[in-house]
């Protein structure tokens, strides 16, 4: 059974992890500015770039959202000729999604834009804040162990 101090330490660690996640999310949002992609659209493009192809079910599992949300995002990406769909000839219920050549180019452009946006933004403040959170988490985890 955990005592009060152990529970408090675990709660502090979870709070710090959440702060790290929020800080990283904010940095990515700032990095995606000017790319015209939502966070999920960018995630889908990067996922497909890394995995080659995926079904809507795989994407919904990977992003822990409903297939309906994935369909909405992928529909826009299909309309913009960034991804393509291909029906499995052996099982027409399975539709594979993959990047088009245009999509591959836009992912590479997007990576460059994110990097440029992050460099242009006051990263020293954000990175310093993130480093403090990570240090605090390390100390909290040491206390738990």
N, C-alpha and C positions, 0 to 999 in steps of 0.2 A: 504494500500500500504506500502510495506517495504521501510525503508530508507536505505541509503548507509551503515550505521554502522551495521544494522541488517543483511543485506545481507553479509557483510564482516564477521560477527560473525558466520553465518550459513556456509559460505564457509570454515572458519577455522575449524569448527566442523567436516565437511565432510572430510577435509584433514586429520584431526587427526584420525577419524574413519578408513580411508583407511590405515594410518600408523599402527594402531592397527591390522587390518586385515592382512597386509603384515607381521608384526612381528609374529603373531600367525601362519600364513602359514609357514614361515621359520622354526619356532620351530617344527612344525609337520613334515615338510620335513626332518629335521635333525633327528627327532624321528623315521621316517620310514626307515632310512638308515639301510641296512643289513636285511630288511624283505623281499626283492625281490618283493614288491608290489608297484604299482604306487599309486598316491594319490587317483585316482578314484577307482581303484580296492579295495584299503583299505576301501574307503567310501562305496562301494557296500557291501563288507563283513560285515562291522559294521551295515549298514542299515538292512541287512537281519538278522543279529544276534539280532537286537533290535525289528524288526517287524515280524520275523518268515518267511514270504514269501512276494513276490512282483512280479509284472509283469514288463516287460521292460518299458512299458509306465509309470508306477509309478516311476520307477527309473529315467527315463529321466526327469520327472517332478521334482523329488526331487533334482536332481543334475543340473537342467536347462541345459541339453545337449540333442542332438538328440538321437533318439532310435538307430541309426546306431552306434554311439559311445558306447552306452550301450551294444549293441550286440557284438561289438569287445571285450570289456572288459569282458563281461560275458562268451564269448566263451573260452577265455584263462582260466578263473576260472573253467569252466565246464571241459575242457581238463585236468586241474590239480586236478580234483576230489574234488574241494572245494565247488562248488555249483552244484545243480542238477535242471533239468527242468522237469516239469510235466504238461502235456496237460490236460486242463479241459475237462472231458468227456462230459459235457453238451454243451460246446462251444469250438470247437477245435481251434478257433482263439486265445483263452486265454491260455497262457503258464505261469505257476507259477514257480518262481525261489526260491530256499531255500538252506540253508547251508547243506552240508553233515556232517556226524560225523567228518570226516577229516577236513572239513572247520571250524567247531566249535572249534576243537582243535587248528587249525592254527590261528584263531582269538585270542584265549586266549594266545597262544605263541606270537603273534604279539603285543598284549597289553603289555605283559611283556617286549618284546624287545624294544618297543617304550619308556616305562618307564625307562629301563636301559640306552638307548641311551640318553634320555633327562637328566638323572642324570649325565652321564659321560661327557656330553657336558657342556661348561661353561654357565650354566643356570643362574647364578647370574647376569651376564651382560644382558642377554636377558630379564629376569624377571624385572630387574631394569628399563630397557628401556621401557618395556611394562607398568610398573607401572607409569612411567613418562607420557606416552601417555594417560593413563586412567585419571590421575590427570589433565592433560591439558584439556581433553575432559570435565571433570566435571566442570572445571572453565568456559570453553566456553559455556557450556549449561546453567550455572547459569547466564551468561551475556545475553543469548538469552531470558531467562525467565524473 
